[in-house]
Amino acid sequence: MKPNLIITAALATAIVAGTANAQPPIIQTSFTADPSPLVVGDTVYLYTGHDEDDAPQGQGRFKMQNWLLYTSTDMVNWTDHGPVASLADFKWTDRTNGAWALGAIERNGKYYLYCPVHGNGIGVLVSDTPYGPFVDPIGKPLVWQKEHWEDIDPMAFIDDDGQAWLYWGNPSLYYVKLNEDMISYEGGIVKDPQIRRVEGQPSPYRFQEGPWAWKRGGQYYMSYASTCCPEGIGYSVGPSPTGPWEYKGYIMPPDRRATGNHPGVIDFKGRSYVFGFNFRLNFAITEHHHERRSVCVAEITYNPDGTIRELPWWDEGTQVEQLELVDPYRRVEAETISWAQGLKTARSEQAGMYVTQAHRDDYIKVQGVDFGRGASTFEVSAATITGGEIELRLDSPDGRRIGICDVSNTIALNFWETFSTKVEPVSGVHDLYLVFTGGGRGGLFNLDWWRFNRSL
């Protein structure tokens, strides 16, 4: 039996079959939740919560210990950078569970993570790079209202005038004015007088949790997970970062297929996107509810009056268009993936992040690879004690095979060697599949990186 199962061939078929236009979860090697996308230059830095594989059965039974990072320049292939922060980074708490939804932001060349430690308020971490290491600059919670457990789901926003705000809350919206140092605030905590639960009834704004603020065309937007439970993504607009707010409806209505949601909205390379999550990977494995979520993304469209065109649920939406092609003639990290079947990722001192648990018939898909005028050879860095083969196929897992790379025993799973093979002539743009074959039914090899070489 394969350990830590996420996607097998049968499950992948069940997920993809009949949904050619659907947007599947963008990460398959881990269960991810509560997206916090951050755009810096030509890259999206996607920070996420992390539902552990062994999260117990039952709604609300979260097992979350750290926060992960993924990056993309094209919105369809995502590179896994692994955990970048954890509860252990906060020495003022001994909690080993409760790494709930974080918020990420950059200011003046520094990167800030606002991290809820469920039951102990909201802490802040800072780094000189988006990849970390992140450290706790204040040694205590930035925010902690000890009379309740509503200090969750933080999100930071910097207005055009340079004023920074921190929003959070469930089932009411709270905010503070952050100082320029981003690790302190002036004035007191404000409980928004509009967006709140009224006398035990749902908010007329359909607010539940997960606030996400942005500005467009002189108007401020506040989106949030709405109408629990299930939760969709609702939004309101206003003339300032603190409202007053006017409810406008749903970006995505609630759906019985997911109890929760958490928006993250960005503009990137001339387009607008909303991130959230569903439970599709969990329910591909079991009919039972576990808090094992999977982040998704969809493009959003604004109407002429500034309202947002309502989207269908993730499972019924359309695929996100690839914004740029992949250059196969440079080193491509193996953990750069559009879709992964049956794989996990890990980190080592020798290789950094790498792909592991590659079994027979598992594969990596990289979408939109531009071979240009032609490739002649393929090479890959791998480690194995059993050996195996990598079939190079185009456009589907059983598509045209352009080469087979033999990967022989490297003595240890942390001893890396480079293997190569000639490939049949290939040019133009294709989806590339690295399909793993040979060997026994156990694990075949670990992969660090790959690349093609051009035809002469």
C-alpha positions as semicolon CSV with decimal commas, in nm:
position;residue;x (nm);y (nm);z (nm)
1;M;0,000;0,000;0,000
2;K;0,140;0,337;-0,093
3;P;0,198;0,567;0,208
4;N;0,066;0,923;0,235
5;L;-0,159;0,873;-0,065
6;I;-0,286;1,178;-0,244
7;I;-0,348;1,102;-0,611
8;T;-0,326;0,762;-0,781
9;A;-0,401;0,686;-1,143
10;A;-0,762;0,592;-1,068
11;L;-0,816;0,900;-0,854
12;A;-0,662;1,127;-1,114
13;T;-0,896;0,983;-1,375
14;A;-1,192;1,036;-1,145
15;I;-1,094;1,397;-1,085
16;V;-1,014;1,492;-1,442
17;A;-1,257;1,280;-1,647
18;G;-1,549;1,474;-1,781
19;T;-1,414;1,804;-1,649
20;A;-1,184;1,918;-1,926
21;N;-1,282;2,279;-1,865
22;A;-1,278;2,261;-1,484
23;Q;-1,006;2,417;-1,275
24;P;-0,853;2,141;-1,061
25;P;-0,665;2,213;-0,739
26;I;-0,333;2,376;-0,825
27;I;-0,129;2,182;-0,565
28;Q;-0,151;1,802;-0,537
29;T;0,163;1,703;-0,342
30;S;0,028;1,843;-0,013
31;F;-0,309;1,941;0,125
32;T;-0,317;2,321;0,121
33;A;-0,563;2,576;0,254
34;D;-0,619;2,945;0,323
35;P;-0,422;3,098;0,033
36;S;-0,239;3,428;0,078
37;P;-0,107;3,526;-0,268
38;L;0,151;3,804;-0,291
39;V;0,268;3,959;-0,618
40;V;0,625;4,089;-0,632
41;G;0,757;4,173;-0,978
42;D;0,690;3,892;-1,225
43;T;0,621;3,626;-0,960
44;V;0,326;3,520;-0,749
45;Y;0,433;3,405;-0,403
46;L;0,153;3,184;-0,275
47;Y;0,167;3,125;0,099
48;T;-0,075;2,862;0,225
49;G;-0,186;2,680;0,533
50;H;-0,103;2,312;0,547
51;D;-0,350;2,039;0,641
52;E;-0,155;1,735;0,751
53;D;-0,223;1,406;0,572
54;D;-0,336;1,245;0,899
55;A;-0,587;1,515;0,995
56;P;-0,858;1,324;1,183
57;Q;-1,202;1,260;1,042
58;G;-1,467;1,519;1,117
59;Q;-1,554;1,880;1,044
60;G;-1,343;2,132;1,234
61;R;-1,078;1,879;1,335
62;F;-0,783;2,067;1,189
63;K;-0,424;1,950;1,214
64;M;-0,206;2,242;1,105
65;Q;0,152;2,295;1,217
66;N;0,329;2,506;0,953
67;W;0,288;2,731;0,650
68;L;0,402;2,653;0,295
69;L;0,519;2,857;-0,004
70;Y;0,466;2,805;-0,378
71;T;0,566;3,034;-0,664
72;S;0,458;3,080;-1,024
73;T;0,523;3,314;-1,312
74;D;0,258;3,163;-1,540
75;M;-0,035;3,077;-1,303
76;V;-0,047;2,709;-1,401
77;N;0,293;2,561;-1,310
78;W;0,375;2,602;-0,941
79;T;0,712;2,549;-0,774
80;D;0,707;2,401;-0,425
81;H;0,937;2,569;-0,170
82;G;0,812;2,369;0,126
83;P;0,750;2,498;0,479
84;V;0,873;2,855;0,535
85;A;0,736;2,909;0,887
86;S;0,586;2,707;1,169
87;L;0,437;2,735;1,516
88;A;0,784;2,663;1,653
89;D;0,895;3,009;1,531
90;F;0,686;3,164;1,809
91;K;0,865;3,097;2,138
92;W;0,584;3,256;2,341
93;T;0,353;2,962;2,276
94;D;0,388;2,588;2,315
95;R;0,107;2,503;2,076
96;T;0,180;2,224;1,830
97;N;-0,148;2,263;1,638
98;G;-0,337;2,572;1,523
99;A;-0,130;2,722;1,237
100;W;-0,440;2,869;1,077
101;A;-0,478;3,113;0,785
102;L;-0,190;3,360;0,752
103;G;-0,149;3,686;0,563
104;A;0,165;3,786;0,369
105;I;0,285;4,126;0,250
106;E;0,604;4,298;0,133
107;R;0,718;4,646;0,234
108;N;1,050;4,823;0,178
109;G;1,222;4,501;0,075
110;K;1,108;4,303;0,379
111;Y;0,848;4,029;0,390
112;Y;0,596;3,994;0,669
113;L;0,382;3,698;0,766
114;Y;0,090;3,758;1,001
115;C;0,023;3,420;1,157
116;P;-0,264;3,319;1,383
117;V;-0,172;3,081;1,662
118;H;-0,521;2,959;1,728
119;G;-0,615;3,048;2,083
120;N;-0,310;3,271;2,137
121;G;-0,369;3,564;1,905
122;I;-0,181;3,672;1,594
123;G;0,198;3,680;1,570
124;V;0,421;3,838;1,308
125;L;0,733;3,706;1,134
126;V;0,973;3,898;0,911
127;S;1,239;3,806;0,655
128;D;1,465;3,978;0,404
129;T;1,348;3,737;0,133
130;P;1,010;3,583;0,049
131;Y;1,161;3,238;0,111
132;G;1,276;3,309;0,466
133;P;1,418;3,240;0,710
134;F;1,141;3,421;0,897
135;V;1,197;3,537;1,254
136;D;0,974;3,676;1,526
137;P;1,078;4,043;1,576
138;I;0,865;4,120;1,884
139;G;0,859;3,797;2,086
140;K;0,489;3,820;2,167
141;P;0,154;3,831;1,990
142;L;0,095;4,141;1,782
143;V;-0,279;4,106;1,852
144;W;-0,451;3,900;2,120
145;Q;-0,800;3,965;2,248
146;K;-0,796;3,713;2,531
147;E;-1,169;3,730;2,597
148;H;-1,248;3,532;2,281
149;W;-1,101;3,318;1,999
150;E;-1,183;3,550;1,709
151;D;-0,823;3,652;1,631
152;I;-0,783;3,448;1,313
153;D;-0,742;3,498;0,938
154;P;-0,523;3,813;0,931
155;M;-0,465;4,007;0,609
156;A;-0,247;4,317;0,559
157;F;-0,317;4,591;0,305
158;I;-0,111;4,902;0,221
159;D;-0,308;5,195;0,080
160;D;-0,184;5,436;-0,186
161;D;-0,094;5,690;0,084
162;G;0,136;5,438;0,254
163;Q;-0,093;5,364;0,546
164;A;-0,099;4,994;0,628
165;W;-0,394;4,810;0,776
166;L;-0,434;4,469;0,935
167;Y;-0,775;4,301;0,912
168;W;-0,889;3,976;1,072
169;G;-1,178;3,805;1,245
170;N;-1,456;3,549;1,273
171;P;-1,749;3,615;1,297
172;S;-1,684;3,991;1,315
173;L;-1,434;4,203;1,124
174;Y;-1,155;4,370;1,324
175;Y;-0,880;4,603;1,211
176;V;-0,589;4,819;1,329
177;K;-0,371;5,084;1,166
178;L;-0,024;4,936;1,133
179;N;0,279;5,157;1,180
180;E;0,535;5,180;0,901
181;D;0,749;4,918;1,076
182;M;0,463;4,669;1,013
183;I;0,520;4,507;1,354
184;S;0,329;4,754;1,573
185;Y;0,011;4,957;1,546
186;E;-0,132;5,287;1,662
187;G;-0,463;5,336;1,837
188;G;-0,683;5,053;1,950
189;I;-0,840;4,752;1,788
190;V;-1,158;4,845;1,602
191;K;-1,452;4,610;1,566
192;D;-1,618;4,709;1,241
193;P;-1,966;4,840;1,323
194;Q;-2,116;4,711;0,999
195;I;-1,959;4,379;0,912
196;R;-2,042;4,179;1,219
197;R;-2,278;3,914;1,337
198;V;-2,595;4,080;1,467
199;E;-2,763;3,933;1,776
200;G;-2,656;3,583;1,690
201;Q;-2,783;3,608;1,333
202;P;-2,573;3,600;1,017
203;S;-2,431;3,934;0,908
204;P;-2,636;4,107;0,637
205;Y;-2,300;4,134;0,459
206;R;-2,275;3,754;0,461
207;F;-1,942;3,792;0,645
208;Q;-1,804;3,493;0,827
209;E;-1,422;3,504;0,823
210;G;-1,111;3,543;0,607
211;P;-1,122;3,916;0,514
212;W;-0,924;4,024;0,207
213;A;-0,898;4,393;0,111
214;W;-0,778;4,566;-0,206
215;K;-0,827;4,886;-0,403
216;R;-0,925;4,928;-0,766
217;G;-1,034;5,236;-0,958
218;G;-1,051;5,451;-0,647
219;Q;-1,286;5,203;-0,476
220;Y;-1,205;4,972;-0,185
221;Y;-1,309;4,609;-0,187
222;M;-1,352;4,378;0,108
223;S;-1,401;4,012;0,024
224;Y;-1,441;3,729;0,272
225;A;-1,554;3,375;0,329
226;S;-1,929;3,409;0,355
227;T;-2,248;3,245;0,472
228;C;-2,118;2,959;0,683
229;C;-2,169;2,675;0,636
230;P;-2,094;2,598;0,350
231;E;-1,897;2,912;0,274
232;G;-1,877;3,099;-0,052
233;I;-1,680;3,417;-0,125
234;G;-1,875;3,739;-0,078
235;Y;-1,766;4,101;-0,110
236;S;-1,855;4,459;-0,026
237;V;-1,724;4,792;-0,153
238;G;-1,664;5,127;0,012
239;P;-1,498;5,469;-0,023
240;S;-1,222;5,405;0,235
241;P;-1,024;5,116;0,388
242;T;-1,274;5,112;0,675
243;G;-1,594;5,155;0,473
244;P;-1,874;5,231;0,512
245;W;-1,936;4,909;0,326
246;E;-2,203;4,825;0,072
247;Y;-2,270;4,457;0,019
248;K;-2,249;4,360;-0,349
249;G;-2,302;3,984;-0,353
250;Y;-2,091;3,678;-0,418
251;I;-1,771;3,636;-0,612
252;M;-1,849;3,266;-0,574
253;P;-2,168;3,136;-0,408
254;P;-2,152;2,874;-0,132
255;D;-2,155;2,511;-0,239
256;R;-2,241;2,199;-0,043
257;R;-1,916;2,036;-0,164
258;A;-1,708;2,248;0,077
259;T;-1,780;2,367;0,429
260;G;-1,518;2,643;0,423
261;N;-1,347;2,896;0,197
262;H;-1,083;3,168;0,217
263;P;-1,032;3,430;-0,055
264;G;-0,709;3,581;-0,181
265;V;-0,738;3,835;-0,463
266;I;-0,454;3,968;-0,681
267;D;-0,384;4,152;-1,005
268;F;-0,104;3,987;-1,203
269;K;0,025;4,059;-1,553
270;G;-0,288;4,247;-1,650
271;R;-0,539;3,996;-1,514
272;S;-0,725;3,952;-1,187
273;Y;-0,752;3,631;-0,989
274;V;-0,926;3,493;-0,684
275;F;-0,782;3,204;-0,485
276;G;-0,976;2,981;-0,249
277;F;-1,003;2,612;-0,173
278;N;-1,220;2,305;-0,201
279;F;-1,210;1,949;-0,067
280;R;-1,179;1,776;-0,400
281;L;-0,858;1,586;-0,327
282;N;-0,988;1,465;0,008
283;F;-1,311;1,335;-0,140
284;A;-1,123;1,170;-0,425
285;I;-0,966;0,952;-0,156
286;T;-1,252;0,901;0,089
287;E;-1,619;0,975;0,128
288;H;-1,552;1,098;0,482
289;H;-1,490;1,462;0,568
290;H;-1,139;1,540;0,685
291;E;-1,004;1,895;0,709
292;R;-0,774;1,827;0,414
293;R;-0,825;2,107;0,168
294;S;-0,682;2,198;-0,172
295;V;-0,614;2,549;-0,303
296;C;-0,772;2,657;-0,632
297;V;-0,760;2,972;-0,845
298;A;-0,990;3,134;-1,101
299;E;-0,974;3,450;-1,310
300;I;-1,221;3,722;-1,211
301;T;-1,380;3,984;-1,435
302;Y;-1,504;4,328;-1,336
303;N;-1,820;4,479;-1,483
304;P;-1,815;4,842;-1,604
305;D;-1,967;4,958;-1,273
306;G;-1,689;4,792;-1,072
307;T;-1,890;4,494;-0,956
308;I;-1,743;4,148;-0,999
309;R;-1,896;3,892;-1,232
310;E;-2,007;3,593;-1,027
311;L;-1,806;3,274;-1,074
312;P;-1,930;2,914;-1,067
313;W;-1,795;2,680;-0,804
314;W;-1,436;2,565;-0,857
315;D;-1,540;2,224;-0,989
316;E;-1,754;2,387;-1,258
317;G;-1,525;2,674;-1,354
318;T;-1,287;2,717;-1,642
319;Q;-0,915;2,660;-1,650
320;V;-0,680;2,949;-1,592
321;E;-0,489;3,051;-1,903
322;Q;-0,112;3,004;-1,898
323;L;0,060;3,345;-1,905
324;E;0,403;3,238;-2,031
325;L;0,567;2,924;-2,163
326;V;0,822;2,705;-1,988
327;D;1,178;2,707;-2,119
328;P;1,297;2,343;-2,107
329;Y;1,657;2,439;-2,191
330;R;1,723;2,580;-1,848
331;R;1,728;2,385;-1,523
332;V;1,369;2,317;-1,418
333;E;1,315;2,209;-1,060
334;A;1,135;1,875;-1,041
335;E;0,894;2,029;-0,791
336;T;0,770;2,271;-1,061
337;I;0,439;2,105;-1,139
338;S;0,109;2,168;-1,312
339;W;-0,033;1,833;-1,204
340;A;0,124;1,551;-1,002
341;Q;-0,003;1,198;-0,970
342;G;0,090;1,012;-0,653
343;L;0,390;1,226;-0,553
344;K;0,513;1,413;-0,249
345;T;0,791;1,666;-0,196
346;A;1,065;1,685;0,066
347;R;1,375;1,888;0,148
348;S;1,738;1,792;0,207
349;E;2,065;1,977;0,256
350;Q;2,208;1,829;-0,063
351;A;1,919;1,893;-0,300
352;G;1,697;2,150;-0,135
353;M;1,338;2,073;-0,235
354;Y;1,287;1,758;-0,441
355;V;1,014;1,520;-0,556
356;T;0,982;1,191;-0,371
357;Q;0,761;0,880;-0,348
358;A;0,776;0,829;-0,725
359;H;0,613;0,492;-0,793
360;R;0,537;0,308;-1,113
361;D;0,276;0,493;-1,325
362;D;0,307;0,813;-1,125
363;Y;0,389;1,123;-1,324
364;I;0,465;1,494;-1,330
365;K;0,288;1,718;-1,578
366;V;0,447;2,050;-1,677
367;Q;0,212;2,256;-1,889
368;G;0,308;2,464;-2,192
369;V;0,671;2,366;-2,257
370;D;0,823;2,551;-2,552
371;F;1,070;2,323;-2,733
372;G;1,129;2,583;-3,001
373;R;1,310;2,442;-3,301
374;G;1,399;2,114;-3,136
375;A;1,556;1,920;-2,849
376;S;1,820;1,649;-2,876
377;T;1,884;1,516;-2,524
378;F;1,726;1,510;-2,179
379;E;1,900;1,499;-1,843
380;V;1,772;1,461;-1,488
381;S;1,919;1,461;-1,138
382;A;1,791;1,161;-0,942
383;A;1,867;0,940;-0,643
384;T;1,755;0,577;-0,610
385;I;1,831;0,239;-0,456
386;T;1,607;0,043;-0,693
387;G;1,639;0,212;-1,029
388;G;1,364;0,275;-1,278
389;E;1,277;0,463;-1,594
390;I;1,135;0,800;-1,687
391;E;0,925;0,799;-2,002
392;L;0,908;1,140;-2,169
393;R;0,563;1,184;-2,321
394;L;0,384;1,473;-2,488
395;D;0,038;1,613;-2,421
396;S;-0,097;1,322;-2,212
397;P;0,038;1,046;-1,984
398;D;0,004;0,800;-2,272
399;G;0,085;1,047;-2,548
400;R;0,373;1,038;-2,792
401;R;0,686;0,902;-2,626
402;I;0,999;1,091;-2,727
403;G;1,248;0,915;-2,501
404;I;1,315;0,688;-2,206
405;C;1,571;0,782;-1,943
406;D;1,715;0,492;-1,743
407;V;1,783;0,578;-1,379
408;S;2,019;0,328;-1,216
409;N;2,109;0,264;-0,853
410;T;2,289;0,559;-0,692
411;I;2,356;0,366;-0,368
412;A;2,139;0,591;-0,147
413;L;1,824;0,804;-0,172
414;N;2,027;1,109;-0,079
415;F;2,309;1,043;-0,325
416;W;2,236;1,232;-0,644
417;E;2,357;1,156;-0,996
418;T;2,273;1,300;-1,337
419;F;2,124;1,068;-1,600
420;S;2,064;1,149;-1,965
421;T;1,913;1,011;-2,282
422;K;1,867;1,105;-2,645
423;V;1,517;1,214;-2,746
424;E;1,328;1,195;-3,073
425;P;1,298;1,524;-3,261
426;V;1,047;1,746;-3,087
427;S;0,963;2,110;-3,150
428;G;0,686;2,355;-3,075
429;V;0,477;2,384;-2,758
430;H;0,360;2,076;-2,568
431;D;0,256;1,965;-2,225
432;L;0,540;1,749;-2,093
433;Y;0,476;1,436;-1,888
434;L;0,751;1,263;-1,691
435;V;0,598;0,916;-1,645
436;F;0,772;0,680;-1,403
437;T;0,804;0,313;-1,499
438;G;1,017;0,008;-1,435
439;G;1,136;-0,133;-1,107
440;G;0,905;-0,295;-0,852
441;R;0,590;-0,166;-0,691
442;G;0,784;0,024;-0,426
443;G;0,937;0,368;-0,454
444;L;1,153;0,414;-0,760
445;F;1,353;0,732;-0,711
446;N;1,373;1,091;-0,594
447;L;1,404;1,373;-0,849
448;D;1,580;1,706;-0,803
449;W;1,577;1,878;-1,147
450;W;1,562;1,818;-1,522
451;R;1,636;1,994;-1,851
452;F;1,661;1,936;-2,227
453;N;1,946;2,029;-2,456
454;R;1,888;2,187;-2,794
455;S;1,939;2,018;-3,126
456;L;2,253;2,136;-3,303
